[in-house]
Amino acid sequence: MPTPADKIMFEIYREAEYDRQFRVVYFTELDDHNKEKEIGRAMAGEHFYDGFIRELRKEPGKRKIDEIIQRMNDGESLSVSDVERELAEIDVLSS
């Protein structure tokens, strides 16, 4: 079983203001200079999906998340179930 240090916690959210774009924040990769700002942005937004990427699958996981976010920002309507199904293919764990 992976330990918390073996996983990257993330959240996909929709901005509350401006153009209401979907964004992702990787909580476990934030450092002191951007932690408060990024968490604040995510908390102000509309939660969509969260989970964990296994450290060993970090790069394909991030690429897939970026692809999903781009599709949603381009107008494609994806449900949480759709996102969960696509991320399960690359071993991303929902929380």
Helices and strands as residue ranges (DSSP letters): G 4-6, E 7-14, E 22-26, G 27-29, H 35-44, E 46-54, G 55-57, H 58-73, H 80-88, E 92-94
